């Protein structure tokens, strides 16, 4: 009987890993389609349509999870508002980067978000950070320097935008963590998209570019890809421990390098590869120390 249970748990964990890989791949492909569309349409128009296509399936979920009052009701409007401002900044940073930089460069610098999470957790949440984690953060920052080469013509302003977006994304995650204690998950997901629609709508009124039906269909397809990615990752977390899934995040590097090469005929420079490897290794070490500390906390006292 115990062997049967162990086999079922193993199969569920394997399924979770598979769903995580699929979900991350779908995110990479949706970003590639967005980057392709941004060759024709402005950042504001693309951001608006991205929010519209995302919000539709979320409101369908509201219907099945208790209605508007149950899912979207809140007594923490100010906390939501502050988080929406941060989320807007992060989203616009990455959307601008999609227009002017390669997917490989964006994802490489986007991997720095955990470093900012550690710094912000220490400063804002007063969490204790061990010396070896601080050392991993320093090594990761060196990886950033290798990847972007400050002071050279390689150090584009797009790199600053991505790093700013990664910092705001880290702050956004901390704010989400606090809101998740009292707010419904759908409220946390829907409010940013509503805010994005209201912010971008007046900006596109005078600059809207007419789209053929094929591009409307492509935007709808991107929304479907994103929804499928969110669902796959949500199911993956349900079946498998987050600590097991965390290293799989870096499988996106394979997808974005492949997409850059096949779609735009771009190959990453060696300094970008070395920088990415340094950043990823630092992140993996941070993950290792986190799991080690959790094991020590849960271990019975001798």
SERO-4910 file (N, C-alpha, C, O; in steps of 0.05 Angstrom, whole numbers):
BEGIN
 pado doro    nc1    nc2    nc3   cac1   cac2   cac3    cc1    cc2    cc3    oc1    oc2    oc3
  Unk    A     17    -24      0      0      0      0     17     25      0     12     44    -15
  Unk    A     38     25     17     56     48     19     71     53     -7     76     76    -15
  Unk    A     78     31    -21     92     33    -46     74     46    -67     83     62    -84
  Unk    A     48     39    -66     28     51    -85     26     81    -80     25     97    -99
  Unk    A     24     89    -55     22    118    -48     47    133    -57     46    154    -68
  Unk    A     71    121    -52     96    133    -60     97    137    -90    107    158   -100
  Unk    A     87    116   -105     88    118   -134     69    140   -143     76    155   -162
  Unk    A     46    143   -131     27    164   -138     39    192   -133     37    210   -149
  Unk    A     52    195   -110     64    220   -103     87    227   -123     90    250   -131
  Unk    A    102    207   -130    124    211   -150    112    219   -177    123    237   -190
  Unk    A     91    206   -185     79    212   -211     67    241   -211     69    255   -231
  Unk    A     55    249   -188     45    276   -186     67    297   -187     64    317   -200
  Unk    A     90    290   -174    113    309   -174    124    311   -202    131    333   -211
  Unk    A    126    288   -217    135    289   -244    117    305   -262    126    320   -279
  Unk    A     90    301   -258     71    317   -273     74    347   -268     72    363   -286
  Unk    A     79    354   -242     83    382   -235    107    394   -249    106    416   -258
  Unk    A    129    379   -250    153    388   -263    147    392   -293    156    412   -305
  Unk    A    133    373   -305    127    375   -334    109    399   -339    114    414   -358
  Unk    A     89    404   -322     71    427   -326     86    454   -322     81    473   -336
  Unk    A    106    454   -304    122    478   -300    138    484   -325    140    507   -333
  Unk    A    151    464   -336    166    468   -361    149    478   -383    156    497   -398
  Unk    A    125    466   -386    106    475   -407     97    504   -402     97    520   -421
  Unk    A     90    510   -377     81    537   -371    102    558   -376     96    580   -388
  Unk    A    127    553   -369    149    572   -374    154    575   -404    160    597   -413
  Unk    A    152    553   -418    156    554   -447    134    571   -460    140    587   -478
  Unk    A    110    568   -451     88    584   -462     92    614   -456     85    631   -473
  Unk    A    102    621   -433    108    649   -427    129    660   -446    126    682   -456
  Unk    A    150    644   -451    171    653   -469    160    657   -497    166    677   -510
  Unk    A    143    639   -506    131    642   -533    112    666   -534    112    680   -554
  Unk    A     97    671   -513     79    694   -513     94    720   -514     86    739   -527
  Unk    A    117    720   -499    135    744   -500    146    748   -528    149    771   -537
  Unk    A    153    726   -541    163    729   -569    143    740   -588    149    757   -604
  Unk    A    118    731   -585     96    742   -602     92    771   -596     87    787   -614
  Unk    A     93    779   -570     90    807   -563    112    824   -575    107    846   -586
  Unk    A    137    814   -574    159    829   -585    156    832   -615    162    853   -627
  Unk    A    145    811   -628    140    812   -656    119    834   -663    122    849   -682
  Unk    A     98    834   -647     76    854   -652     85    882   -646     75    901   -658
  Unk    A    104    885   -627    114    912   -621    132    923   -642    140    947   -640
  Unk    A    138    908   -662    152    919   -686    133    936   -702    142    952   -719
  Unk    A    107    932   -698     87    947   -713     72    967   -696     65    989   -704
  Unk    A     66    959   -671     48    975   -654     64    987   -630     85    977   -622
  Unk    A     53   1009   -620     67   1023   -598     66   1007   -572     51    988   -569
  Unk    A     83   1015   -553     83   1003   -527     56   1006   -514     45    987   -502
  Unk    A     43   1030   -516     17   1035   -503     -4   1017   -515    -20   1005   -500
  Unk    A     -5   1015   -541    -26    998   -554    -22    969   -548    -42    955   -542
  Unk    A      2    959   -548      8    931   -542      1    925   -513    -10    904   -507
  Unk    A      8    943   -495      3    939   -467    -27    939   -461    -37    923   -445
  Unk    A    -42    957   -475    -71    957   -472    -83    931   -481   -100    919   -466
  Unk    A    -76    921   -504    -88    897   -515    -79    873   -498    -95    854   -495
  Unk    A    -55    873   -488    -46    852   -471    -63    850   -446    -70    828   -437
  Unk    A    -69    873   -434    -86    873   -410   -114    864   -416   -126    849   -400
  Unk    A   -125    873   -439   -152    865   -446   -155    835   -450   -173    822   -440
  Unk    A   -135    823   -464   -136    794   -469   -131    778   -444   -140    755   -442
  Unk    A   -117    789   -425   -112    775   -399   -137    776   -381   -142    757   -367
  Unk    A   -151    798   -382   -172    802   -362   -197    786   -368   -212    779   -349
  Unk    A   -202    780   -393   -226    765   -401   -228    738   -387   -249    733   -374
  Unk    A   -208    721   -388   -210    695   -375   -211    698   -344   -222    680   -331
  Unk    A   -199    719   -334   -199    723   -305   -227    729   -294   -235    720   -273
  Unk    A   -242    745   -310   -270    751   -302   -288    727   -304   -307    724   -289
  Unk    A   -282    709   -323   -297    684   -324   -292    668   -299   -310    655   -288
  Unk    A   -267    668   -289   -260    654   -264   -275    666   -240   -283    652   -222
  Unk    A   -279    692   -241   -294    706   -219   -322    694   -217   -331    689   -194
  Unk    A   -334    689   -239   -362    678   -239   -363    651   -225   -382    645   -211
  Unk    A   -342    635   -229   -342    608   -218   -331    607   -190   -332    586   -177
  Unk    A   -320    629   -179   -309    628   -153   -323    647   -133   -310    658   -115
  Unk    A   -348    651   -137   -364    665   -116   -374    692   -124   -388    705   -108
  Unk    A   -368    702   -148   -378    727   -157   -360    751   -150   -339    747   -137
  Unk    A   -368    775   -160   -351    799   -157   -347    806   -128   -324    812   -120
  Unk    A   -368    807   -112   -366    816    -84   -347    798    -68   -331    808    -53
  Unk    A   -349    772    -73   -333    753    -57   -303    755    -65   -286    754    -48
  Unk    A   -297    757    -91   -270    756   -101   -256    783   -101   -232    785    -96
  Unk    A   -271    805   -108   -258    831   -112   -263    850    -89   -251    872    -89
  Unk    A   -280    843    -70   -284    860    -47   -258    863    -30   -244    844    -27
  Unk    A   -253    888    -20   -229    892     -5   -233    915     15   -250    933     11
  Unk    A   -218    914     37   -217    936     56   -190    948     57   -183    963     75
  Unk    A   -173    941     37   -145    951     37   -140    965     10   -121    959     -4
  Unk    A   -157    985      4   -155    999    -22   -128   1013    -25   -116   1013    -47
  Unk    A   -117   1025     -3    -92   1040     -5    -69   1021    -11    -51   1028    -27
  Unk    A    -69    997      1    -48    978     -4    -49    968    -33    -29    965    -46
  Unk    A    -74    964    -43    -77    956    -71    -67    979    -90    -53    973   -109
  Unk    A    -74   1003    -83    -66   1026   -100    -36   1029   -102    -25   1033   -124
  Unk    A    -22   1026    -79      7   1028    -79     20   1006    -96     39   1010   -111
  Unk    A      8    982    -93     19    959   -108     13    963   -138     30    955   -154
  Unk    A    -10    974   -145    -16    979   -173      4    998   -186     11    994   -209
  Unk    A     12   1019   -171     32   1038   -182     59   1023   -187     71   1027   -208
  Unk    A     67   1007   -169     92    992   -172     89    972   -195    108    970   -212
  Unk    A     67    959   -198     62    940   -219     62    953   -246     73    943   -266
  Unk    A     50    977   -248     50    992   -273     78    999   -282     85    996   -305
  Unk    A     95   1008   -263    122   1014   -269    138    990   -279    152    992   -299
  Unk    A    134    967   -266    148    942   -274    139    933   -302    155    926   -318
  Unk    A    112    934   -306    102    925   -332    111    942   -355    120    932   -376
  Unk    A    110    968   -351    119    986   -373    149    983   -378    158    985   -401
  Unk    A    164    979   -357    193    975   -361    199    951   -379    215    953   -398
  Unk    A    186    929   -373    191    905   -389    179    907   -417    191    897   -436
  Unk    A    156    920   -420    144    924   -446    162    941   -464    165    935   -487
  Unk    A    173    962   -452    191    979   -468    216    963   -476    227    966   -498
  Unk    A    226    947   -457    249    930   -463    244    911   -486    261    906   -502
  Unk    A    220    899   -487    213    881   -508    215    894   -536    223    881   -555
  Unk    A    210    920   -537    211    934   -562    239    939   -572    244    940   -596
  Unk    A    258    943   -552    284    953   -560    307    933   -554    330    938   -561
  Unk    A    301    911   -541    323    893   -533    316    864   -540    293    858   -546
  Unk    A    336    846   -539    331    818   -545    318    804   -522    321    812   -499
  Unk    A    304    782   -527    292    766   -506    314    755   -487    310    754   -463
  Unk    A    337    747   -498    358    736   -482    368    756   -462    372    750   -438
  Unk    A    373    781   -470    382    802   -452    361    808   -431    368    812   -408
  Unk    A    336    809   -439    315    816   -420    313    794   -399    311    800   -375
  Unk    A    312    769   -407    310    747   -388    335    745   -370    332    739   -346
  Unk    A    358    750   -381    383    748   -365    381    768   -342    386    761   -319
  Unk    A    375    793   -349    373    814   -328    349    810   -310    348    819   -287
  Unk    A    328    798   -322    304    793   -306    309    772   -284    295    772   -263
  Unk    A    329    755   -287    336    736   -267    347    749   -241    351    735   -221
  Unk    A    352    775   -242    363    788   -219    342    795   -198    348    804   -176
  Unk    A    316    790   -205    295    796   -186    298    784   -158    292    797   -139
  Unk    A    307    759   -156    311    747   -129    332    763   -112    330    764    -88
  Unk    A    352    774   -125    372    790   -110    358    814    -98    362    821    -74
  Unk    A    341    828   -114    327    851   -103    307    842    -81    302    857    -62
  Unk    A    296    818    -84    278    807    -64    292    805    -37    281    812    -16
  Unk    A    316    795    -38    331    792    -13    337    819      0    334    823     24
  Unk    A    346    838    -17    353    865     -6    328    878      5    329    889     27
  Unk    A    306    877     -9    281    889      0    270    875     25    259    888     43
  Unk    A    272    849     26    262    834     49    278    842     74    266    844     96
  Unk    A    304    846     71    320    855     94    313    883    102    312    889    126
  Unk    A    308    901     83    303    929     89    274    934     98    270    949    117
  Unk    A    255    922     84    227    927     90    214    908    110    199    917    127
  Unk    A    220    883    107    208    863    125    225    856    149    217    840    166
  Unk    A    249    867    150    268    862    172    274    832    175    279    822    197
  Unk    A    275    818    152    282    790    153    313    788    156    328    804    145
  Unk    A    321    767    171    350    762    174    361    748    150    350    727    141
  Unk    A    382    759    139    395    747    115    423    738    123    439    754    132
  Unk    A    429    713    118    455    702    126    477    714    108    472    724     86
  Unk    A    502    712    118    524    725    104    529    712     76    537    725     57
  Unk    A    524    685     75    529    672     49    509    679     28    514    679      4
  Unk    A    484    686     37    465    697     18    473    724      7    470    730    -16
  Unk    A    483    741     26    493    767     17    516    764     -3    518    778    -22
  Unk    A    533    744      2    555    739    -16    545    730    -43    555    738    -64
  Unk    A    524    713    -44    512    704    -69    500    728    -84    501    729   -108
  Unk    A    488    747    -69    477    771    -82    500    787    -95    497    797   -117
  Unk    A    523    790    -81    545    805    -92    556    791   -117    561    805   -137
  Unk    A    558    765   -116    567    750   -140    547    754   -163    555    757   -186
  Unk    A    521    753   -157    501    757   -177    503    785   -190    500    788   -214
  Unk    A    509    805   -173    513    832   -184    537    834   -202    537    848   -222
  Unk    A    558    818   -195    581    817   -213    573    805   -240    583    813   -261
  Unk    A    554    785   -239    544    773   -264    530    794   -281    532    794   -306
  Unk    A    516    813   -268    502    834   -283    523    852   -297    520    859   -320
  Unk    A    545    858   -282    566    875   -294    579    861   -318    584    874   -338
  Unk    A    583    835   -316    594    820   -338    575    821   -362    583    824   -385
  Unk    A    549    818   -356    529    816   -378    525    842   -393    523    843   -417
  Unk    A    525    864   -378    518    890   -391    542    908   -396    540    927   -411
  Unk    A    565    903   -383    590    918   -387    585    948   -384    586    962   -405
  Unk    A    581    958   -360    577    987   -357    601   1003   -367    624    995   -364
  Unk    A    595   1025   -380    617   1042   -390    624   1037   -419    639   1052   -431
  Unk    A    613   1014   -430    619   1008   -458    594   1014   -474    573   1020   -464
  Unk    A    597   1012   -501    573   1018   -518    553    995   -516    531    997   -527
  Unk    A    561    973   -503    542    951   -499    521    957   -478    499    947   -479
  Unk    A    529    975   -460    511    982   -437    489   1001   -447    490   1025   -444
  Unk    A    469    989   -459    447   1004   -470    428   1014   -448    428   1002   -426
  Unk    A    413   1035   -454    394   1045   -434    372   1024   -430    359   1024   -409
  Unk    A    368   1005   -449    349    984   -445    356    966   -421    339    955   -408
  Unk    A    383    963   -416    391    947   -393    382    960   -367    374    946   -348
  Unk    A    384    987   -366    375   1001   -342    345    998   -338    336    995   -316
  Unk    A    330    998   -360    301    995   -359    294    967   -348    277    964   -331
  Unk    A    308    946   -358    302    919   -349    309    916   -319    294    904   -304
  Unk    A    332    926   -311    340    924   -283    320    939   -265    313    930   -243
  Unk    A    311    962   -274    291    977   -259    265    961   -257    252    960   -236
  Unk    A    258    948   -280    234    930   -280    237    907   -261    218    899   -247
  Unk    A    261    895   -260    266    873   -242    264    881   -212    254    867   -195
  Unk    A    275    905   -206    273    916   -179    243    920   -172    235    913   -150
  Unk    A    228    933   -190    200    938   -184    184    912   -182    165    909   -167
  Unk    A    192    892   -199    179    866   -197    183    852   -170    165    839   -159
  Unk    A    207    855   -160    213    844   -133    197    858   -112    186    844    -94
  Unk    A    195    884   -113    179    899    -94    149    891    -97    135    889    -77
  Unk    A    140    887   -122    113    879   -127    107    852   -114     85    848   -103
  Unk    A    126    833   -115    122    807   -103    119    809    -73    104    794    -61
  Unk    A    135    826    -60    133    830    -31    106    841    -24     93    833     -5
  Unk    A     97    861    -40     70    872    -35     48    852    -39     28    851    -25
  Unk    A     52    835    -60     32    813    -65     32    794    -42     10    784    -34
  Unk    A     55    788    -31     56    769     -8     40    780     16     26    764     29
  Unk    A     42    806     21     26    817     43     -4    818     36    -20    812     54
  Unk    A    -11    824     12    -39    825      4    -52    797      4    -75    794     11
  Unk    A    -36    777     -2    -46    750     -4    -56    739     23    -72    720     23
  Unk    A    -48    752     44    -57    743     71    -87    749     75   -100    736     91
  Unk    A    -97    770     61   -125    778     66   -142    779     40   -166    779     42
  Unk    A   -129    781     17   -143    786     -8   -145    760    -25   -128    743    -24
  Unk    A   -166    759    -41   -170    737    -59   -149    738    -82   -141    760    -91
  Unk    A   -140    715    -91   -120    714   -112   -129    727   -138   -113    740   -152
  Unk    A   -155    725   -144   -165    738   -168   -164    768   -166   -160    781   -186
  Unk    A   -169    779   -142   -167    808   -139   -139    817   -144   -135    838   -157
  Unk    A   -119    802   -134    -92    810   -138    -84    808   -168    -67    823   -177
  Unk    A    -97    790   -183    -91    787   -211   -107    807   -229    -96    817   -249
  Unk    A   -131    813   -221   -149    829   -238   -143    859   -236   -143    873   -256
  Unk    A   -139    869   -212   -136    898   -208   -114    910   -225   -118    931   -236
  Unk    A    -90    897   -227    -69    909   -244    -77    911   -273    -70    930   -286
  Unk    A    -92    891   -283   -101    893   -311   -122    915   -316   -121    928   -336
  Unk    A   -140    918   -296   -159    940   -298   -144    967   -298   -150    985   -314
  Unk    A   -125    970   -280   -110    995   -278    -95   1000   -305    -94   1022   -314
  Unk    A    -83    979   -316    -68    981   -341    -87    991   -364    -79   1007   -380
  Unk    A   -111    980   -365   -130    988   -385   -137   1018   -383   -137   1033   -402
  Unk    A   -143   1027   -358   -151   1055   -354   -127   1074   -359   -131   1097   -368
  Unk    A   -103   1065   -353    -79   1082   -357    -73   1085   -387    -67   1107   -396
  Unk    A    -74   1063   -401    -66   1063   -429    -87   1073   -448    -81   1082   -470
  Unk    A   -113   1070   -441   -135   1078   -459   -133   1107   -468   -134   1111   -493
  Unk    A   -129   1127   -451   -127   1154   -461   -101   1159   -477   -100   1177   -494
  Unk    A    -81   1142   -472    -56   1146   -487    -57   1136   -515    -41   1145   -532
  Unk    A    -75   1118   -521    -76   1106   -548    -98   1119   -565   -101   1113   -589
  Unk    A   -115   1137   -553   -137   1148   -568   -128   1163   -593   -141   1161   -614
  Unk    A   -106   1178   -591    -97   1193   -614    -75   1180   -631    -67   1190   -651
  Unk    A    -67   1156   -622    -45   1142   -636    -51   1113   -643    -33   1098   -650
  Unk    A    -77   1106   -642    -84   1079   -647    -79   1072   -677    -86   1087   -695
  Unk    A    -65   1049   -680    -60   1039   -707    -80   1017   -714    -82    997   -699
  Unk    A    -94   1020   -736   -113   1000   -744    -99    973   -748    -77    971   -759
  Unk    A   -113    952   -740   -101    925   -741   -118    907   -760   -142    908   -759
  Unk    A   -104    891   -776   -119    871   -791   -130    849   -773   -121    846   -750
  Unk    A   -149    834   -782   -161    813   -766   -140    793   -757   -142    781   -736
  Unk    A   -119    788   -774    -99    769   -766    -84    777   -741    -76    761   -725
  Unk    A    -80    804   -738    -66    813   -714    -84    813   -689    -75    808   -667
  Unk    A   -111    818   -694   -130    815   -672   -129    786   -662   -128    780   -638
  Unk    A   -128    768   -681   -127    739   -674   -101    732   -660   -101    716   -641
  Unk    A    -79    745   -668    -53    740   -656    -53    750   -627    -42    737   -609
  Unk    A    -64    774   -622    -66    784   -595    -83    765   -578    -76    760   -555
  Unk    A   -105    756   -589   -122    737   -574   -107    711   -568   -109    699   -547
  Unk    A    -90    703   -588    -74    678   -584    -54    682   -562    -49    664   -545
  Unk    A    -41    706   -561    -22    713   -539    -36    711   -512    -25    701   -493
  Unk    A    -61    722   -511    -76    721   -486    -82    692   -478    -81    685   -454
  Unk    A    -88    676   -497    -93    647   -492    -68    633   -482    -69    617   -463
  Unk    A    -45    639   -495    -20    628   -486    -14    636   -457     -5    619   -441
  Unk    A    -18    661   -451    -12    671   -424    -30    657   -403    -21    649   -382
  Unk    A    -56    655   -410    -75    642   -392    -67    613   -388    -68    602   -365
  Unk    A    -60    599   -410    -51    571   -407    -26    569   -391    -23    550   -375
  Unk    A     -7    588   -394     17    588   -378     11    591   -348     22    577   -332
  Unk    A     -6    610   -342    -14    615   -314    -27    590   -302    -21    583   -279
  Unk    A    -44    577   -317    -58    553   -308    -38    530   -303    -39    516   -283
  Unk    A    -20    526   -323      0    505   -320     17    508   -296     23    489   -281
  Unk    A     26    533   -291     44    538   -268     28    535   -242     39    525   -223
  Unk    A      3    544   -242    -13    541   -218    -18    512   -211    -16    504   -188
  Unk    A    -22    495   -232    -25    466   -227      1    454   -219      2    435   -203
  Unk    A     23    463   -230     49    452   -223     55    457   -193     64    438   -180
  Unk    A     49    481   -184     53    487   -155     35    470   -138     42    463   -115
  Unk    A     12    463   -148     -7    446   -134      4    417   -130     -1    405   -109
  Unk    A     17    407   -151     27    380   -150     55    376   -139     61    355   -128
  Unk    A     71    397   -140     99    394   -133    108    417   -115     97    440   -117
  Unk    A    126    412    -96    136    433    -78    149    456    -94    163    451   -114
  Unk    A    144    480    -85    156    504    -99    186    502    -99    199    511   -119
  Unk    A    198    492    -78    227    490    -77    238    471    -98    261    474   -107
  Unk    A    223    451   -105    231    432   -126    229    445   -154    245    440   -172
  Unk    A    208    462   -157    203    475   -183    221    499   -188    226    506   -211
  Unk    A    231    512   -167    246    537   -170    269    536   -191    271    554   -207
  Unk    A    286    515   -190    308    515   -209    298    513   -238    313    521   -257
  Unk    A    274    503   -243    264    500   -270    259    527   -283    257    529   -307
  Unk    A    256    548   -267    252    575   -278    273    581   -299    267    595   -318
  Unk    A    297    571   -295    319    578   -313    319    563   -339    335    567   -357
  Unk    A    299    544   -342    296    531   -368    287    551   -390    289    546   -414
  Unk    A    276    574   -381    267    594   -400    291    605   -416    287    614   -439
  Unk    A    315    603   -406    338    613   -420    342    598   -447    348    610   -467
  Unk    A    337    571   -446    338    555   -471    318    565   -491    324    568   -515
  Unk    A    294    571   -482    273    579   -500    278    607   -513    275    610   -537
  Unk    A    287    626   -496    291    653   -507    315    654   -525    314    669   -545
  Unk    A    336    639   -519    359    639   -537    351    626   -564    359    636   -585
  Unk    A    335    605   -563    326    591   -587    308    610   -603    310    612   -628
  Unk    A    290    624   -590    271    642   -603    286    665   -616    280    673   -638
  Unk    A    305    677   -601    321    699   -613    335    690   -638    336    705   -657
  Unk    A    346    666   -638    361    656   -661    342    649   -684    348    657   -707
  Unk    A    321    635   -679    303    625   -700    285    648   -712    279    648   -735
  Unk    A    278    667   -694    259    687   -703    273    713   -713    265    724   -733
  Unk    A    294    721   -698    307    746   -705    336    743   -714    350    762   -718
  Unk    A    345    717   -715    372    711   -724    393    725   -706    413    735   -715
  Unk    A    387    725   -680    406    737   -660    417    715   -643    403    697   -634
  Unk    A    444    716   -638    457    697   -620    469    713   -597    480    735   -601
  Unk    A    467    702   -572    478    717   -549    509    718   -550    522    699   -557
  Unk    A    520    741   -543    549    744   -541    559    728   -517    544    723   -498
  Unk    A    584    721   -517    596    705   -496    593    718   -469    588    705   -449
  Unk    A    597    745   -468    595    759   -442    567    757   -431    563    756   -406
  Unk    A    546    755   -448    518    752   -439    514    724   -427    501    721   -407
  Unk    A    526    704   -440    524    676   -431    538    673   -404    527    660   -386
  Unk    A    562    684   -402    577    682   -376    562    697   -354    560    687   -332
  Unk    A    552    721   -361    537    736   -341    512    721   -332    506    720   -308
  Unk    A    498    709   -351    473    694   -344    480    670   -327    466    664   -308
  Unk    A    502    656   -334    510    632   -318    517    641   -289    510    627   -270
  Unk    A    530    663   -286    538    673   -259    513    680   -243    511    673   -220
  Unk    A    494    694   -256    469    702   -243    453    677   -235    443    675   -212
  Unk    A    450    658   -253    435    634   -247    448    617   -225    434    608   -207
  Unk    A    474    614   -226    488    599   -204    484    613   -177    481    599   -157
  Unk    A    485    639   -177    480    654   -152    452    649   -141    448    644   -117
  Unk    A    432    649   -160    405    643   -152    401    615   -141    387    611   -122
  Unk    A    414    596   -155    412    568   -146    425    564   -118    415    549   -102
  Unk    A    447    579   -113    459    577    -86    440    589    -65    438    578    -43
  Unk    A    427    611    -72    408    623    -53    385    603    -48    377    600    -25
  Unk    A    376    589    -69    355    569    -65    365    546    -48    351    537    -30
  Unk    A    390    538    -52    402    517    -35    403    524     -5    395    509     12
  Unk    A    412    549      0    413    558     28    385    560     40    382    555     64
  Unk    A    366    568     24    338    571     34    328    543     42    316    540     63
  Unk    A    332    524     25    322    497     31    337    485     55    325    470     71
  Unk    A    363    491     57    378    481     80    367    492    106    365    478    126
  Unk    A    361    518    106    351    531    130    323    520    137    317    516    161
  Unk    A    306    515    117    280    504    122    282    475    133    267    468    151
  Unk    A    302    460    124    306    433    134    315    434    163    305    418    180
  Unk    A    332    452    170    342    455    198    319    463    216    318    455    239
  Unk    A    301    480    206    279    489    223    259    467    229    248    465    251
  Unk    A    255    450    209    235    429    212    246    403    224    231    385    232
  Unk    A    273    402    226    285    378    237    280    376    267    281    396    281
  Unk    A    274    352    277    269    349    306    294    355    322    316    348    314
  Unk    A    291    367    345    314    373    363    324    347    375    309    330    385
  Unk    A    350    345    375    363    321    387    365    325    417    375    307    431
***
